[in-house]
Amino acid sequence: MEHTLSETPAMAGHSSTGSRGSRKKNIAAVTIGNGLEFYDFTVYSFFATVIGKQFFPADGSNQLLLAFATYGIGFFMRPLGSILLGQYADRVGRKAAMILTLWLMAIGSLIFVLTPSYAQIGIAAPLMIVFARLLQGFAIGGEVGASTTYLMEKARSHERGYFTSWQFFSQGLSVLLGAMVGLSVNYGLSEEQVAGWGWRIPFVIGLLVIPVGSYMRRHLQESDQVKRDVSHRLSWGQHKQALVAGILIAIGGTSGSYVILHYLSNFAVAQLHLPLSVGIWTGCAAGAVQVALAVASGRACDRWGRKRMILWSRLAMLVLIYPAFILLQHSPTLPVLVVVASTLAALLVCNTVPSLVMLAEIFPAEVRATGLSVTYALASIVFGGFAQFFCTLLISLTGNPSAPAFYLIACGLISLLGLVLVKEPTQR
């Protein structure tokens, strides 16, 4: 067990990295494909209030709760996707798994585009939306492990943080692009048009770009660390400490990502009573900060170490998160929203990038894609996918608009326990 968490054989030397041009191609293909997949999650989050009214026969906050519950239900498929698609990536190849997950996401997006509203086809409408979210959850369950593992295995030992940071860069880019498309829809159409059909436009745009990502991934060179040996399987007995540590570490990042990058825009609409367009600006700000700082954060954790960055950024988040929600209530304006979202997003990047690198480093190559996928999926199934639902529910139960801060504080404290179980993997 100590061997798994300190020096895995696959980490002993430098991975095959290829020419500088091929390295850039690897990063671009994985970044574009991964960003496209997370783009749909972002768009759904921004238009959750509209989707709730279109597909769920309820009133007021119940519609929003049902929309968030549907958003979260897809996360229940992530563990299954992480196991099946993770094993597929470990045995058949990272490249094949990344192409498969991309097209599975495309099918889910097509369902969002074509499904009529509840008023038109009744109960079949929400059932179709739930099926689409389950399919997308299954795809994301395998995508994170396959793409992150591929990036890390194409890096030299002293730049694994830099390469892996492009994964989080792509997620930030998807948030930024999703927010910009959402703003364009809101400013370009009337409120009735947005509610009627305009909210579908961002999903159509995502579909149009899917073939580009698929083409780029088909021309990738497979990782030379793929172990096509069915005798190697991820097991609780052999990899228990790595699994526990990975899940605990991932809880802090997933909860923070879905609250800061996605929930704040809905918080601005539902609790601060601001227009949807103003709420989406928080996504623009957070996404822009994530894009700007992701790669720098990757280089920093290569230089200073994963554990140090995770610890100090997490402690800073614990100190600032409650005052941030208080500030939003006292000054519910666009400039304050942007400043709060940007500050929290900066801390999130400094925490999530080294966390993602560490999740890949604590597993040996033969089960790396599966191990990373499973830990990420199990952490996000509750603490990420249902973060917005829990935040809305906590406010409803307590009557305190700052209750989401308590959720992030609890998740942050839990995540620090995982650092105790791992050794610093930088430069190993």
Disulfide bonds with the S-S distance in Angstrom:
none
